[in-house]
Amino acid sequence: MPSEKSIEIRKTIGKDKVRDDIPISQSRREWEEAALKIPLPAGIETETEILGGVPCLWVREKQSYDDYVIVYIHGGGLTEGSAFTTREFAAHLTQVFRIPLLVVDYRLAPEHPFPVALEDVKAVFKNLLKDRYTPEQIALGGDSSGGGLALSAIIAFRDDGDKLPACAFLISPVVDLTFSGESMTTRADIDPFTSKEALIHAAKLYAGGADLRSPLISPLFAELRGLPATLIQVGDHEILLSDSVRLAEKMNQNGTIAMLKVWDSMWHVWHYYAYLPEAQGALEEIRNFLYHTLQIGTTSVTEHKD
């Protein structure tokens, strides 16, 4: 049963829609301005850094497992959002996980269509491997379209013969940009947040005329063998539910360990409402997965020093 808090929050959620009334530059600016007004929790440190030519934002707390890093890929339809708009959520993640997050500020469509964002993520990951971390110390995570992009990057690493991260976690991932899953219809009346119209609009801007079934655009259609252990979380009320269900089934059928967790009555990326019991539970689930897969437990928590 959903918590009372989630029932109340659900009443305030507005359906995502295509905003033809304003240019995308204004929509991005409004999101940035809103993020600027939100203070970060006490004890959180942020630092910008260029890695592989790509701007990134470090988000960490002073007491953390600094021998590990989560490379995080934000959502926003691959057309909006930034490391800055994600910093509050990243701050909450690092508080729960006690692992530093590196949020990739990849370039956005339509100015930079596929495969630019993918190349940015690849560049950051490869830079981290040069002299800072081993693959066993890196987890890759993402939400919404960022979850799909994270998975596409892992597939690209494998196809290129590169090293892979130790594990991945995907929150309400978008992995089929043709939007062919049955939940696009069966959950349409109960999903309080996501609209198929908005998804299609963003997908076309990102693809830039490329085939939406391309394995690196819609990773659901890729060969999913030989990938790291992956935790997939999705809400039962999402029109994107089928993306996660089909992804987990296909990964497991191809010998990749995929753990699918479907959360009752939840909507797209409910984790952002950090005070919800369902959000807290989902993040604890991710933390347990990360600690098990990265084998964190015997490592001492160290204090980050500038």
Buried (B, 14 or more C-beta within 10 A) or exposed (E): EBBEBBEEBBEEBEEBEEEEEEEBEEBBEEBBEEBEEEEBEEEBBBEEEEBBEBBBBBBBBEEBBBBBBBBBBBBBBBBBBBBBBBBBBBBBBBBBBBBBBBBBBBBBBBEBBBBBBBBBBBBBBBBBBEEEBEBBBBBBBBBBBBBBBBBBBBBBBBEEEBBBBBBBBBBBBBBBBBBBBEBBEEBEEBBBBBBBEBBBBBBBBBBBEBEBBBBBBBBBBBEBEEBBBBBBBBBBBBBBBBBBBBBBEBBBEBEBBBBBBBBEBBBBBBBBBBEBEBBBEBBEBBBEBBBEBBEBEEEEEEEBEE
